[in-house]
């Protein structure tokens, strides 16, 4: 039904930047919410940021002012620009899409590692 593929993760020094991308394919409704979550082994997956098809955004307090979520509806893409990265941002980052009554779809994740 829906496939999500993340890219752009990697290793970066503290204070650096990375840009994550997520490509959506399959049956995509015109109204949906896409976003990014992250997870560290042994901990629960946590919200990073979401964005609706209308452009409304929501951020975790821990990333406000440093991360920016954006999307290109025509290309079915969502992005996460991450600046001023900190070692505590190290995690696997997952793209997600929610639409209608179909529930949540998830990508396989991309690893972000921030060295101190």
C-alpha positions, 0 to 999 in steps of 0.5 A: 500500500505505502512504502517509505525509504529513508536516506541521508543518515551517516556519521557527523561531528557535533555541531555539524549538519545532516539532511534526511530524505524520505521517499513515499510510494504507493497509494498516497492520499492528498491529505496526510501527515508525514514525519520523523521519529527516532529510536535508541536501542533499549528506548522507546521510539520518540517523535522528532517532527511532523508535517501535514500535507497543508504544511503545519509542523510540530517539533519535539522540544529537544530539536526546536530551533535546530531541526526543520521538517519540510515536504514536497507533495508533488514528489512525495518526499519529506525532509529533515534538515538537522543543524547543530547536531549533538551526540544525544541526537544519535539514533536510528531515524524513521520516516512515517506517514499517516493517512485516513484510516490506514494507520501508520506506515514506517520506513526501515530507518537510517542511522545518524551518529553524532560524535563528540 
